[in-house]
């Protein structure tokens, strides 16, 4: 499967979050700073690869972060 991902832009919305600025870009995705209507900031990762290994790595990252919480 080939896919073209057009990344987010400042002011775009992702669910309840408004995209603010790009923080970083790596091999599997981009990290963006976003905020909600209450002003709470979060980091959101947008995957840029469509290969299964990218999704598996992302799931591993999520599990590790959940353990840290």
C-alpha positions, 0 to 999 in steps of 0.5 A: 500500500502506498500512501501520501500523508499531508501533515498537519498545519498550525491551526488544524484540529485533531479531535479536541486539540488545536495544532500549534507548532512542530516540535520534532521529526523522526524516521516514523513521524512528526511530533506537534505541540497542541492545546485544547480549549482550556489551554492544556498543552500536549504533544501529538505524534503523527505517523508518516510511514505506512509500513506495519513496522512503524505502527508496531514501534508506535504501539511500543512507544505508547506502552512505554509511556503508559508505564511511565505514567 
